[in-house]
Amino acid sequence: MTDAGITADGPPAPTAPGGPGVVQRYGMVAVFLAPAIVVLGVWIVYPTVYTIVRSLFGASGWDDFVGVHNYRTLFSDSNLRTAIKNNAIWVAVIPALVTSIGLVFAVLIERIRWSVAFRLAVFMPMAISLFAAGVIWRIQYQQDPSLGAINAAVASVKNAVSPPGVLSTASPSTKALSGSPQKDGLQLRSPVRKGSVALLGVTAINITEIPKTSKQAVKPQPDPSGITGVVWRDFKPGGGKPGVLEHGEAGLPGVTVELRDSSGHSVATAKTGDDGDFVFPSVASGSYHVAIGASTFAKPYGGVGWLTSKLITPAIMIAYLWVWAGFAMVVIAAGLAAIPRDVLEAARTDGGSEWQVFRRVTVPLLAPVLSVVFITMIINVLKVFDVVLAVAPESVQPDANVIALAMWRTSFGGVNDFGLGSAIAVLLFVLVVPVLLLNVRRFRREV
């Protein structure tokens, strides 16, 4: 008595080639693989082949076969050479920096009490898109300290160390004053002695720089033992008479006035009051010159031009680091948590310092995790696009150009040369493939 496919004397009989069992088995495999094959064919294989073929044709379409001309253009066009050079800088700098910063942060969060808050703050930028992060940094990089947060922070420190003057500029209202405001100040030509009253009238002053506390300028009374004077805005609605204190002309408070000896050295300083008056009491006998000090005209901090052609690439890299440092920290922290603690304790027991344990034990054990972060960042920076588009103003985008941005601008940004754009895409594909193969090889080796 036998069952289907089973003999009475032994194991199951082999299924005949092409029989129902083979068809059923391979049919089931085909059913499960078909969706993946269709997706790969439609979204990967076909676009790849189409792009490679399209790169051999010119901007006008399929009737314009140019061969490898588009690939020659990649290395002859200055804008494309800049994009390739910038991408090389990105690959050389960013992966190593992101991995290093992530490693430092991962070690720190194991040693601080507020590690949860720190981890949240560092990882938070990953919750937004790179384009949104670029917009944030674009605003922060504004050169005007009243608009850009970075320059505002620098300005607060610089102005505390070297305060700006109360006037940005001024000009003598008469020939009684001479000099250059920012260089050596404005000096009264005529010398003065004890009991003199110095009149320092200036004009060409921005009305917004006159404080609300300013009062009507008044000629002070002479001081027999000292020197008095006034600094005022020698102008009023309707003009007025230069060099003469008139009603409606405001005193300039906060102005630094210097008393200089015959050799031009400052021997005393004074600040003007709300009505512009000042006094040098108890002056020794002799001849002096009174001058408005150059510090009065010290320019306020104008900000660093982060969005200029020289600094735009480093500025974009900083924004990119801000986003991806959290990713590196979380991945490396996970690897760090998996390291056996007894190995670290044994190294410390053997007399190793914390730096030696970190360098010779922790880092080697984290090598697989560090390589994952490093290779991932290489792939990402080769494709970097949106953060460059968001941070760099259009005027300096040629200086910040990268391969992916060049591909988009060539194909869709007004040039509309799909042949050259396809060639750029093929170049980017060729650059990414070796890194992907390296990643696959590493995964197979670990398995």
C-alpha positions as CSV (number, residue, x, y, z in Angstrom):
1,M,0.0,0.0,0.0
2,T,1.4,3.3,-1.0
3,D,0.6,7.0,-0.5
4,A,1.0,9.7,-3.1
5,G,4.7,10.0,-4.0
6,I,5.8,7.4,-1.3
7,T,6.9,3.9,-2.1
8,A,6.6,1.0,0.3
9,D,10.3,0.3,0.2
10,G,11.9,3.6,0.8
11,P,12.0,7.5,0.9
12,P,9.8,9.7,-1.2
13,A,10.3,9.4,-4.9
14,P,11.8,12.4,-6.6
15,T,9.4,14.7,-8.3
16,A,9.8,14.6,-12.1
17,P,11.4,17.7,-13.6
18,G,8.8,20.1,-14.7
19,G,6.2,18.4,-12.5
20,P,3.5,20.1,-10.5
21,G,5.8,20.4,-7.4
22,V,8.4,22.4,-9.2
23,V,5.9,24.7,-10.8
24,Q,4.1,25.3,-7.5
25,R,7.3,26.0,-5.6
26,Y,8.8,28.4,-8.2
27,G,5.5,30.0,-8.8
28,M,5.1,30.9,-5.2
29,V,8.6,32.4,-5.2
30,A,7.7,34.4,-8.2
31,V,4.5,35.7,-6.6
32,F,6.4,37.0,-3.6
33,L,9.3,38.5,-5.6
34,A,7.1,40.1,-8.3
35,P,6.2,43.3,-6.3
36,A,9.8,43.9,-5.4
37,I,11.0,43.3,-8.9
38,V,8.4,45.6,-10.4
39,V,9.3,48.4,-7.9
40,L,13.0,48.0,-8.5
41,G,12.5,47.9,-12.3
42,V,10.2,50.9,-12.4
43,W,11.9,53.1,-9.8
44,I,15.6,52.1,-10.1
45,V,16.6,50.1,-13.1
46,Y,14.6,52.0,-15.7
47,P,15.5,55.5,-14.5
48,T,19.1,54.5,-14.2
49,V,19.3,53.2,-17.7
50,Y,17.3,56.1,-19.1
51,T,19.6,58.6,-17.4
52,I,22.7,57.0,-18.7
53,V,21.3,56.9,-22.3
54,R,20.0,60.5,-22.0
55,S,23.4,61.7,-21.0
56,L,24.7,60.9,-24.5
57,F,22.3,63.4,-26.1
58,G,22.3,67.2,-26.1
59,A,19.9,69.8,-24.7
60,S,17.6,69.7,-27.7
61,G,16.6,66.1,-27.3
62,W,16.9,62.7,-28.8
63,D,17.8,64.0,-32.2
64,D,21.0,65.6,-30.9
65,F,23.5,62.7,-30.2
66,V,26.7,64.2,-28.7
67,G,28.4,61.1,-27.3
68,V,30.7,61.8,-24.4
69,H,30.7,65.6,-25.0
70,N,28.6,66.1,-21.8
71,Y,31.1,64.2,-19.8
72,R,33.9,66.4,-21.1
73,T,31.9,69.5,-20.1
74,L,31.8,68.2,-16.5
75,F,35.5,69.0,-16.2
76,S,35.8,71.9,-18.5
77,D,32.9,74.1,-17.2
78,S,34.1,76.3,-14.3
79,N,30.8,76.0,-12.3
80,L,30.8,72.2,-12.5
81,R,34.5,72.1,-11.5
82,T,33.6,74.2,-8.5
83,A,30.8,71.8,-7.6
84,I,33.2,68.8,-7.8
85,K,35.8,70.6,-5.8
86,N,33.3,71.6,-3.1
87,N,32.0,68.0,-2.9
88,A,35.5,66.8,-2.4
89,I,35.9,69.3,0.5
90,W,32.6,68.0,2.0
91,V,33.7,64.4,1.8
92,A,37.1,65.2,3.3
93,V,35.7,67.3,6.2
94,I,32.1,66.4,7.2
95,P,32.1,62.6,7.7
96,A,35.2,62.8,10.0
97,L,33.8,65.8,11.9
98,V,30.3,64.3,12.4
99,T,31.7,61.0,13.6
100,S,34.2,62.7,16.0
101,I,31.6,65.1,17.4
102,G,29.1,62.2,17.8
103,L,31.7,60.2,19.6
104,V,32.4,63.0,22.0
105,F,28.7,63.6,22.7
106,A,28.1,59.9,23.2
107,V,30.8,59.7,25.9
108,L,29.6,62.9,27.5
109,I,26.0,61.7,27.9
110,E,27.3,58.8,30.0
111,R,29.0,61.1,32.5
112,I,26.5,64.0,33.0
113,R,23.4,64.0,35.1
114,W,21.3,65.9,32.7
115,S,22.0,63.5,29.8
116,V,18.4,63.2,28.8
117,A,18.0,66.9,28.2
118,F,21.4,67.0,26.5
119,R,20.5,64.1,24.2
120,L,17.1,65.8,23.4
121,A,18.7,69.1,22.6
122,V,21.4,67.6,20.3
123,F,19.0,65.2,18.5
124,M,16.2,67.7,18.1
125,P,17.5,69.1,14.7
126,M,17.0,65.6,13.2
127,A,13.2,66.2,13.7
128,I,13.2,68.9,11.0
129,S,14.1,68.8,7.3
130,L,17.5,69.9,6.1
131,F,15.8,72.6,4.1
132,A,14.1,74.0,7.2
133,A,17.4,73.8,9.1
134,G,19.0,75.7,6.2
135,V,16.4,78.5,6.5
136,I,17.0,78.7,10.3
137,W,20.8,79.1,9.7
138,R,20.2,81.5,6.8
139,I,18.5,83.8,9.3
140,Q,21.1,83.4,11.9
141,Y,23.9,84.2,9.5
142,Q,22.5,87.6,8.6
143,Q,25.3,90.2,8.8
144,D,23.3,92.9,10.5
145,P,23.6,92.1,14.3
146,S,20.0,93.3,14.8
147,L,18.9,90.5,12.5
148,G,21.4,87.7,12.7
149,A,21.7,85.8,16.0
150,I,25.3,84.8,15.5
151,N,26.6,88.3,14.8
152,A,24.3,89.7,17.6
153,A,26.1,87.3,20.1
154,V,29.5,88.4,18.8
155,A,28.4,92.1,18.9
156,S,27.4,91.8,22.5
157,V,30.9,90.7,23.5
158,K,32.8,93.0,21.2
159,N,30.7,96.1,22.3
160,A,31.3,95.2,25.9
161,V,35.1,95.1,25.4
162,S,35.2,98.0,22.9
163,P,32.1,100.1,23.1
164,P,30.9,102.0,20.0
165,G,30.9,105.8,19.9
166,V,27.8,107.8,20.4
167,L,28.1,109.3,16.9
168,S,28.8,107.3,13.8
169,T,30.1,110.3,11.9
170,A,30.1,114.1,12.0
171,S,31.6,117.0,10.2
172,P,32.9,120.4,11.5
173,S,30.2,123.1,11.1
174,T,33.0,125.7,10.6
175,K,36.7,125.8,9.9
176,A,37.3,126.2,13.6
177,L,37.5,122.4,13.8
178,S,39.8,120.2,11.8
179,G,40.8,116.5,11.6
180,S,39.5,113.1,10.7
181,P,36.7,111.8,13.0
182,Q,37.6,108.1,13.0
183,K,41.4,108.7,12.9
184,D,42.3,111.4,15.4
185,G,39.0,113.1,16.2
186,L,38.0,116.7,15.5
187,Q,40.3,119.3,17.1
188,L,39.7,123.0,17.8
189,R,42.3,124.9,15.8
190,S,42.7,127.7,18.3
191,P,44.6,126.9,21.5
192,V,42.9,127.4,24.9
193,R,44.1,128.3,28.4
194,K,42.6,128.4,31.9
195,G,39.3,130.3,31.9
196,S,38.6,129.6,28.2
197,V,35.3,128.4,26.8
198,A,35.6,126.0,23.9
199,L,32.8,125.8,21.3
200,L,32.7,122.6,19.3
201,G,29.9,122.7,16.7
202,V,29.4,119.7,14.5
203,T,26.9,118.9,11.8
204,A,26.1,116.0,9.3
205,I,24.8,114.0,12.3
206,N,22.1,111.3,11.9
207,I,19.0,112.6,13.8
208,T,18.5,109.1,15.2
209,E,21.8,109.3,17.1
210,I,20.7,112.3,19.2
211,P,19.5,110.8,22.5
212,K,16.0,111.7,23.8
213,T,17.8,113.1,26.9
214,S,19.5,115.8,24.8
215,K,18.7,119.3,25.9
216,Q,19.1,122.8,24.4
217,A,22.8,123.6,24.0
218,V,23.9,126.5,26.2
219,K,27.2,128.2,26.3
220,P,28.7,127.4,29.8
221,Q,30.2,130.0,32.1
222,P,34.0,130.3,32.2
223,D,35.9,128.5,35.0
224,P,38.9,130.6,36.2
225,S,40.8,127.5,37.2
226,G,39.8,125.2,34.4
227,I,38.5,125.0,30.8
228,T,34.8,124.7,29.9
229,G,33.0,124.2,26.7
230,V,30.1,122.7,24.8
231,V,29.6,120.2,21.9
232,W,26.4,120.7,20.0
233,R,24.6,120.0,16.8
234,D,25.2,123.2,14.9
235,F,22.1,123.0,12.9
236,K,18.4,123.6,13.3
237,P,15.3,123.6,11.0
238,G,15.9,126.5,8.6
239,G,19.7,126.2,8.8
240,G,20.8,128.7,11.4
241,K,24.2,130.5,11.6
242,P,27.2,128.2,11.7
243,G,29.4,128.5,14.8
244,V,26.7,130.3,16.8
245,L,24.7,128.7,19.6
246,E,21.0,129.3,18.7
247,H,17.7,128.3,20.1
248,G,16.6,124.9,18.7
249,E,20.2,123.5,18.5
250,A,20.7,120.4,20.7
251,G,23.6,119.5,22.9
252,L,25.3,116.2,22.3
253,P,25.5,114.1,25.5
254,G,28.0,111.3,26.0
255,V,30.7,112.8,23.7
256,T,34.3,112.1,24.8
257,V,36.3,115.4,24.8
258,E,40.1,115.4,25.1
259,L,42.4,118.0,26.5
260,R,45.6,117.8,24.5
261,D,49.0,119.4,25.2
262,S,51.1,121.2,22.7
263,S,52.6,118.0,21.4
264,G,49.1,116.5,20.8
265,H,49.0,114.0,23.7
266,S,45.8,113.7,25.7
267,V,46.3,114.9,29.3
268,A,42.6,114.7,30.4
269,T,39.2,113.5,29.2
270,A,35.7,114.5,30.0
271,K,32.2,113.5,29.0
272,T,29.5,115.9,27.9
273,G,26.2,116.3,29.8
274,D,22.7,116.3,28.4
275,D,23.1,119.9,27.1
276,G,26.5,119.1,25.6
277,D,28.6,121.0,28.2
278,F,31.9,119.7,29.7
279,V,34.6,121.0,32.1
280,F,38.3,120.3,32.7
281,P,38.7,121.6,36.3
282,S,42.0,122.7,37.9
283,V,44.0,122.9,34.7
284,A,47.7,123.8,35.0
285,S,48.9,126.9,33.3
286,G,49.9,126.5,29.6
287,S,48.4,126.3,26.1
288,Y,46.1,123.4,25.2
289,H,43.9,122.1,22.4
290,V,40.4,120.8,22.9
291,A,39.2,117.9,20.7
292,I,36.3,115.5,20.3
293,G,38.1,112.1,20.7
294,A,38.1,109.5,18.0
295,S,36.4,107.1,20.4
296,T,33.2,109.2,20.0
297,F,33.1,108.1,16.3
298,A,34.0,104.4,16.9
299,K,32.0,102.3,14.5
300,P,29.6,99.7,16.1
301,Y,30.3,96.1,15.2
302,G,29.0,95.5,11.7
303,G,29.0,91.7,11.7
304,V,30.8,89.0,9.8
305,G,29.7,88.3,6.3
306,W,28.9,84.6,6.7
307,L,26.9,84.5,3.5
308,T,29.7,85.9,1.4
309,S,31.6,83.9,-1.2
310,K,34.6,83.3,1.0
311,L,32.7,81.9,4.0
312,I,29.5,80.4,2.5
313,T,30.8,76.8,2.3
314,P,32.1,76.6,5.9
315,A,28.8,78.3,7.0
316,I,26.7,75.6,5.3
317,M,28.9,72.9,6.8
318,I,28.2,74.2,10.3
319,A,24.5,74.0,9.6
320,Y,24.9,70.5,8.3
321,L,26.9,69.5,11.4
322,W,24.2,70.9,13.7
323,V,21.7,68.6,12.1
324,W,23.7,65.3,11.8
325,A,25.6,65.4,15.1
326,G,22.5,64.1,16.9
327,F,22.3,61.1,14.5
328,A,25.9,60.2,15.1
329,M,25.6,60.6,18.9
330,V,22.5,58.3,19.1
331,V,24.1,55.6,17.0
332,I,27.5,55.7,18.7
333,A,25.8,55.9,22.2
334,A,23.9,52.6,21.4
335,G,27.2,51.0,20.5
336,L,28.8,52.4,23.6
337,A,26.1,50.9,25.8
338,A,26.8,47.5,24.3
339,I,30.4,47.5,25.3
340,P,31.1,45.1,28.2
341,R,31.8,47.2,31.3
342,D,34.1,44.6,32.8
343,V,36.6,45.2,29.9
344,L,36.7,48.9,30.7
345,E,37.1,48.2,34.4
346,A,39.9,45.7,33.7
347,A,41.7,48.3,31.7
348,R,41.4,50.9,34.5
349,T,42.5,48.3,37.1
350,D,45.6,47.6,35.0
351,G,46.5,51.3,35.5
352,G,45.2,52.8,32.3
353,S,44.2,56.4,32.4
354,E,40.8,57.5,31.1
355,W,42.4,58.8,27.9
356,Q,44.2,55.5,27.4
357,V,41.1,53.5,28.1
358,F,39.2,55.6,25.6
359,R,41.8,55.5,22.9
360,R,43.0,51.9,23.2
361,V,39.8,50.1,24.4
362,T,36.7,52.1,23.8
363,V,37.4,53.4,20.3
364,P,38.6,49.9,18.9
365,L,35.5,48.3,20.3
366,L,33.4,51.0,18.7
367,A,35.1,50.6,15.3
368,P,32.2,48.8,13.6
369,V,29.7,51.5,14.8
370,L,32.0,54.4,13.9
371,S,32.5,52.9,10.4
372,V,28.7,52.8,10.0
373,V,28.4,56.5,10.8
374,F,31.4,57.4,8.7
375,I,30.2,55.6,5.6
376,T,26.6,56.8,6.0
377,M,27.9,60.4,6.2
378,I,30.0,60.0,3.0
379,I,26.9,58.9,1.1
380,N,24.9,61.8,2.5
381,V,27.4,64.5,1.7
382,L,27.8,63.2,-1.8
383,K,24.1,63.9,-2.3
384,V,23.9,67.1,-0.2
385,F,21.5,69.5,-1.9
386,D,18.7,71.1,0.1
387,V,20.8,72.7,2.9
388,V,23.0,74.4,0.3
389,L,20.0,75.7,-1.6
390,A,18.4,77.0,1.6
391,V,21.5,78.7,3.2
392,A,23.3,80.2,0.2
393,P,21.8,83.3,-1.3
394,E,21.4,83.1,-5.1
395,S,24.3,85.5,-5.6
396,V,26.8,83.2,-4.0
397,Q,25.3,79.8,-4.9
398,P,27.9,79.3,-7.7
399,D,30.6,79.5,-5.0
400,A,28.8,77.0,-2.7
401,N,27.8,74.8,-5.6
402,V,27.8,71.0,-5.2
403,I,27.2,68.2,-7.6
404,A,23.5,67.5,-6.7
405,L,22.7,71.3,-6.8
406,A,24.5,71.6,-10.1
407,M,22.4,68.7,-11.5
408,W,19.2,70.4,-10.4
409,R,20.1,73.8,-11.7
410,T,21.3,72.4,-15.0
411,S,18.2,70.4,-15.6
412,F,15.5,72.5,-14.0
413,G,17.0,75.8,-12.9
414,G,16.6,77.7,-16.1
415,V,19.3,76.0,-18.2
416,N,17.0,73.1,-19.1
417,D,19.9,71.0,-20.4
418,F,18.7,67.5,-19.6
419,G,21.6,65.9,-21.4
420,L,24.2,67.6,-19.3
421,G,22.1,67.2,-16.2
422,S,21.9,63.5,-16.8
423,A,25.7,63.4,-17.2
424,I,26.0,65.0,-13.8
425,A,23.6,62.5,-12.3
426,V,25.6,59.6,-13.8
427,L,28.8,61.2,-12.2
428,L,27.0,61.3,-8.8
429,F,25.9,57.7,-9.3
430,V,29.4,56.6,-10.1
431,L,30.8,58.3,-7.0
432,V,28.1,56.8,-4.7
433,V,28.3,53.2,-5.9
434,P,31.8,52.4,-4.6
435,V,30.8,53.6,-1.1
436,L,27.6,51.5,-1.3
437,L,29.6,48.4,-2.3
438,L,32.0,49.0,0.6
439,N,29.0,49.2,2.9
440,V,27.6,45.9,1.6
441,R,30.9,44.2,1.9
442,R,31.2,45.4,5.5
443,F,27.7,44.0,6.3
444,R,28.6,40.6,4.8
445,R,31.8,40.5,6.7
446,E,29.9,41.2,10.0
447,V,27.3,38.5,9.2
